[in-house]
Amino acid sequence: MRPLSGKRFAITVGWRTIAFVAVSFAYPHIVEGLQKLTECGADGNARECWTVAVLSGTVLRVAILGLYALSLIRPCWRRARTIGMPRLTGFLVPALMLLDWRFLTVIGSYWPITFDKGILNTGLPYFTILALLIMVLLAVAGEPTESRRVLWRRRRVSCECGWLASAGALALGAVSVGLFALWLAAMARGSMTSPFAADAVRVGRAASVVALAAMVPFLWIVLAETLSRPPGPLEGPKH
């Protein structure tokens, strides 16, 4: 597989991200078009309208996010391979995006963020922010040359700290999503006293803290790679 340059990587993931955001903001109009197409306003079509609402409001939103996440795997994998980062980065970035599905599937409908209840209760998509920061790192990191080692060797401590924290955030986030799913299942069975919701919130807060910690070394690497320049060729003796 051919190496992927930082510029090409930025263009590839950039237009895919822009397309996802554009589709998300246009989604309410798409749903309105589907309702008109299926004539949901007509009498006697309540069941059909309910089906359209469920499919367009939940299934299609999740499918769009899933396609976006899948589209990031190959370029992230290739770019990580080029600069000497673990190739699992190609799966880490989309996995972090999927953990924020409750935020990313409502973009364009409303803004679920408030700063009245503290930084950890703002509703900010910390996993997505971390994933975007990793993509910025993949874009700005310099390729290895004869005079410059691969990124993992150049910034070994920062890379290890960032990777370990990211893996921890991913694990805690997955547990939080699983607890949230168990709470939804309990609610569907009619249980109103399930402890899974509170547990999901607590684990989710811990995951947000770890995600914030993971951003620090990655941000440092981005700044270091942006500000540093590879040494120029040595000049020979002048005659």
JOQUIPE-V364839 format. One line per field, one symbol per residue. phi: phi as a letter, one per 40 degrees, with the letter a starting at -180 (. if undefined). psi: psi as a letter, one per 30 degrees, with the letter a starting at -180 (. if undefined). burial: + if it has 9 or more other C-alpha atoms within 8 Angstrom, else -. A space follows every 50 residues. Layout:
BEGIN
phi->???
psi->???
burial->???
END
This chain:
BEGIN
phi->.ccbccccccccccccccccccccccddccccccccccfccccgbccccc cccccccbcccccccccccccccccccccccccgcdccdcbccccccccc cccccbdgcabcbabcbgccbcgcccccccccccccccccccccbcbacc dcccbdcccccccccccccccccccccccccccccccccgcbbccccccc cccccccccccccccccccccdccccccbcccccccccb
psi->kklkleeeeeeefefeeeeeeeeeffeeeeeeeeeeeghfflkggeeeee eeeeeffdeeeeeeeeeeeeffeeeeeeeeeefglkffeffeeeeeeffh efefggkfeljhkkgfglefgfgkieeeeeeeeeeeeeefkklkaegkll eeeeheeeeeeeeeeeeeeeeeeeeeeeeeeeeeeeeffgkggkfeeeee eeeeeeeeeeeeeffeeeeeeeeeeeflkkklkkklkk.
burial->---+++--++-++--++--++--+++++--+--+++---+----+--++- -++++++-++++-+++-++-+++-+++++++++++-+-++++++++++++ +-+-++++-----------++++--+++-++++++++++++-++----++ ++--++-++-++++++++++-+++++++++-++--++------+-++-++ +-++++++++++++++++++++--++-------------
END
